[in-house]
Amino acid sequence: MSKELNLIFKKHQTWVDIVSSFGVSKETAEDITQEMYIKIHKSILKNGTDIMYDKEAINYYYIFKTLNSIFIDLKRKSKNLVMVNIEDCEYSLDAQIDVDFNETYNRVKKAIGELEWWDRFVFENINSGESIAEFSRNSRVPYYTVYNKYIKIKEELKKIV
C-alpha cells in the first residue's frame, strides 16, 4: 500500500464522520469511505495524482470532494437511499425496537393477498420495479387510471402499517 493511502487510512474515522454528516446511515458512510479508498488508489496508480501538500500533510479538500462526489453519485443512482436526520438518530433507534416487523410484514402480505385480482396485479408489477408508464403501455390502460389505482393501494397499505 502506498504511503499516501496509509496516511489517509489513519484518519478513517474522520472520513466516516464527514460522510455521516451528509445524513446517511453509519453503514452507508462506511461503504462510501471504502469506495473513496478505491477511487483514490486508482487515481494515484493511473494518473499519478498527488494528494499530498507536502510529505506529511494530506489534501483534505481533495478527500472531501471525493467523498462528496461518491455520495452524490450514490444518491443520484439510488432512489431508495435513506437519509437520516442526525438529531433524530437516537429517537428513531428507540422507536424501531418496539416494532414487531414480522407481524407488520404478515399483515401487509395478507392485505395484498385479499386485494382484487386487478389491484394485486397492478401493485405487484409496479412495486417490483416496472414503471407506471411501461405498465400502462403494456396493459393498454390509461396512465392516470393505473397511477391512481397504485396510489390508492399504497395508501390502504400504509394504514395497516
N, C-alpha and C positions, 0 to 999 in steps of 0.2 A: 504494500500500500504506500502511496506517495506521502511525502512529508505534509503536503497541504491537507490531504484528507485526514491525516492523524490530528492535525491542529483543529480542523473543523469538527471532527468527531468528539474531541474533548468538550465541546460546547453543545453536545447533543440535547441536553435538557433545555437549554436556551432556545434552540431551534424548535423543539416541540412546543414550548410555551408561546413562542411567536405565532406558530400555526394555530394553536388553541385560541389565541386572541382573535383569530379570524372568525371564530364562532363555530368551529367544528368539534366533534367528539374527540376524546383522547385517542381512540383507536385510529381515527381518520388522520389526526395530527401526526401520529407515529408513521402511518403509511406515506403521507406527503413528505415527511422528513426523510424516509428511506428513499423515496423517489428522487429527492434532492441530491442525496449522496450519489446515486447512479448517474443523474444528469451532469453533475459537476465532474465526476470521474471521467465520463465520456468526453466532456468538453475539454478537460485537461489533456487526455490522450490524443483526441482527434485534432483539435485546433491549437493545442499548446496554450490554452487560456491561462493567463496569470491572474490568480485571485488573491494575491498577497500584496499588501502595501510595502512591506519590507520582509526580512527573513522570519519575523515572528508575529506579524500583525495581519490578520485576515481582513479582507474587504467585506465587512458586514453588509454593506448596501447590496453588493452582488448576491450574497446569500439570501438576503431578504427578498430581492426581486425574483430570484429563482423560486423560492418558496411561494411567493405570491402568484407567480405565473402558473405554477403547478396547481395551486388552489383554484385559480380562475378557470384553467382548463378542465379540472375535475368538475367544477360547478357547472360549466357550460355543457359538458358531456353528460352529466348525470342529473336528471331532473329529480331524482329521488334522494339527493344529498340532503341530509337532515341538518339544519342549522340549529345550534344550541345557544340560547341566551345564557351567558356566563352567570348572571345574577340568579337565574332560576335553576342552576345545576343541582344544588342540594335539595331544593324543593321537589324537582322532578324525580330525582332518585328515590326520595322517600315515598312519593306518590306511587311509583311503579311497584314498590314492594307489596302494596295492598291489593293489586290487581291479580286476579286469577286468569292468566292468559288462556289456559286450556278451556276453561268454562266459557269464556267470551268467544273463543275460536269456534267451539262446538255450537254455540247459539247462532253465530253468523252463518256457519256452514248449514245448519238446519234451516235457517230462514231462506238461504239461497235455494235449498232443495225444495222448499214449499212455494217458490215463485211459479207463476205460469210459465209454460214451456218457452214462449217467445221472450218474456222478460229474462229468464235464466239464460237463454241463448245469447241475447244482446249483452247482458252483463258479463258472462264468461268470456265471450270473444273480445270485447273491448278491454276488459280487465286483464286479459292475457297478453295485451300489447298491440293488438290491431287498432289502428286509428279509427275514429268515428267516421271520418270521410271515406276511408277504404271500406269499412263495413257497409256504409251506406251505398257505395257504388256496387259492391258485390251482391248485396241483397236487393238492390233497386228500391230501397225505402228512402224517402226524403231525409236529408241530413238532420234537419231540426227535429223530426219525429224520433230518430234514433238518439240524438243528443238529449232531448227532453226525457225520454224513457230511461236512459242511463243515469241522468242526474236524479230522477225520481227514485230509482232503485238505490242509488248511493245514499240518498237522504234517509230512506227507510232503514237501511243497514246501519247508518250512524246512530239512529235512535236506539238500536239494540245494544250498541256498544256503550 
